[in-house]
């Protein structure tokens, strides 16, 4: 359930100007709600990525600081760069495990 913030609270990821621009939006009408389309229909690529993450019990979401040059190199390879980083890390992990 989404809760509506009644007043601006700094540090929540948006500016006061952003808050002021959207804080007076009225609730949706019944007609607007009836015309609403599912998230999966509007943004199928994002919905699919979310679903893939949910279906990946062998994966764990973390925050990781990477060397900018290495990251830039992977990103330059195009779509699938995250998967290629994952594959490179798995290969490195196997090599480390053999040395241990």
N, C-alpha and C positions, 0 to 999 in steps of 0.2 A: 504494500500500500504506500502511495506517495503522500507525504505530508507537506503541506504548504507552509513555507516560512513567511511569517507575517511582517517581519522587519529585517533590514539588511544586517547580516552578520559577517564581518570580515574574516578572511581566511578560509572560505568555503569554495574557492575556485572561480569566483566571478567578482567583477567590480561593482561598486555602488551604481554606476551608470547602467551596467547590464541589468542589475536588479530592478532599478527604476523603470527601465524600458519594458520589462515583462511583468512587473508586479501587479499591474492593473488589468491583466487579461481576465475576462469574465469566464465563468465555467462554461463548458461545452453544452450546447442545446441538445435535446433529444434527437433532432434531425442530424446534427453534426456527429453525434455518437453513432447513429445508425449508418452514416456514410463512411465511418472509419474503416480502414483496411488493416489487416494483421501486419505486424512488424515483419514477419517472414515474407510477405508479399511485396512490401515496400522496399526493404533492404535485404534481399535474399543472400547476398554474399556475406554480409555481417552475421545474419542469422545462422548460416551454414558454419561459419567459423566458430561461433559460440557453441553450436551443437557438437562440432568436432572436439572442442575442448572438453565438453561434458562427457564425451565418449572415450576419453583418453585417460583411463585409470592409472596407466603407467607414467603419466606426466605430472609434473608439479610446477605450479606457477611461482616464480621467484622474481626478485629484483636483482639485476646483475650489472655491474659497471664493466664495460668493455672498452678496449683500446679504440679510439676514434678511427684510426686508419684501418684496423681490421674490420670494424663495423661498416665503414664506408665501402670497403672492398666487397663484403658480402652483399650489401644492399645493391651495389652496382650490377650484381648478377641477375637482378630482376625478381619477379614473383617466385616465391619459394625460398627466399634467402634465409628465413628463420629455420626452415627444415634443414637447409644445408649447414647452418651453424650447429643444429642439434646432431646431425650426422658427424660433423667434425669433432664435436665434443665426445660422442660415443666412441669414435676411433681413438681419440687421445686417452679416454678412460680404459679401453682395452689394452693399449700399450702400457699404461701405468700399472695396470693389474698384472701384466706379464712380468714387469720388473720387480714387483713386490714379492 
